[in-house]
Amino acid sequence: MRILIVEDDRKIASFLIRGLKQAGFAVDHASNGVDGLELALAEPYDVALIDRLRHDKVMTPVIILSAKRSVDDRVKGLHSGSDDYLTKPFALSELVARIHALLRRASAATEPTRLMVGPLVLDLLTRDVTRSGKRLELQSREFSLLEYLIRNAGRPVSQSMILQHVWSLDFDPQTNVVEVLVSRLRTKVDAEFPGKLIHTIRGVGYVLRAP
């Protein structure tokens, strides 16, 4: 999942970027509203941590991060079009939980905390992944790729689509990082099990489907 952060405080921005990347998100950062709006209009973000996009018809789910703590301020923020409001300072775990809640509401998921394809189960809250009951040890980027493939199960996704949703803007699309990551994920998800889940579609990309 890909997140846009608009934050002019370098210390807070660094904290958010580091923490959200560790939580498995792809993160882009803008230090001002103008650059943030330009990114939001150009890129497919799943959640934005910003409060000035609704006026420009950007419908990405929005969380306001504000030092203003009064009830009136929170009410104004929500009425302005944001989907949630979190006051500074805040715990990163709470922010991650609120992001997942927004993603569930946006997708209208009926089983919001677990994603399943055949024998493969991914738990978004505990970040546990199992296949046929056996736990798979995935690194953060591998988890993010698998989540993206599961959310698009049965639909082919291209390398550029994976780059957009699993990596940030600072990755060169000409590199082979996608092939390397898919290969690592296949080793963990498919190598020891009968029936392959991750398939290559020549000239198109990859698809995950039940065996």
Phi, psi and omega in degrees: 000145188245132186237139173255128175246127172246109186207124183271347178276114186297323181294314179294317180300316180298318178299314181294314182299311181298313183293317182288326175294319177296332178279359174100008180267151166274132190231132170244147184232138171234140184269356179211164185295326181295310179294323179297317179296319179299317178293317183297327179282338187259335188241154183271079181278148177272326178213144175239132174264083188195164184229017183227047181248334186300326182294340181254020174062032172268118188260013174301135177305137188238135171242125175277131171249111189221149175279349180282126191249353186287157178300318180301318180296318179295319179297316179299319180297318180290322178291336180288350177120358179286159182263340179202166186217127181228128183269144176275143354284158181218160177276136180301323180299323178291319178298315179299318179298319180292324177298314179297323179297318178296320179296322178294317180294320182294325182265354181054040183293136179275337177234078198290334188260351181227136176247135185225137170222110183057232182278001184264128181231128179239122180260117185288334182275312181273344182064027173273143176231130178229151170230122184053037177085352180267129182285136178253130180269105182249142171284167186304313182291325177296319177299315181298318179295315180297319177300316181295319179295320180294318180296338178247028184307132180086349179248127178296140175236138182276168177298321180294324177296318178296317178301320182294324187261339184252335178245168176269183184291343187275013177260138179282119181295348180275353180281171181257027184297327180293312180301318181296315182292319178299319179298316178297318181293320178300320180302322183274325186272325190246329194302322186261011186233149175284140179082117182273143178259323184261122184238146174265132174250107187304129179081357182240304181155232185225155175216144175251126177211155182296145180289000000 
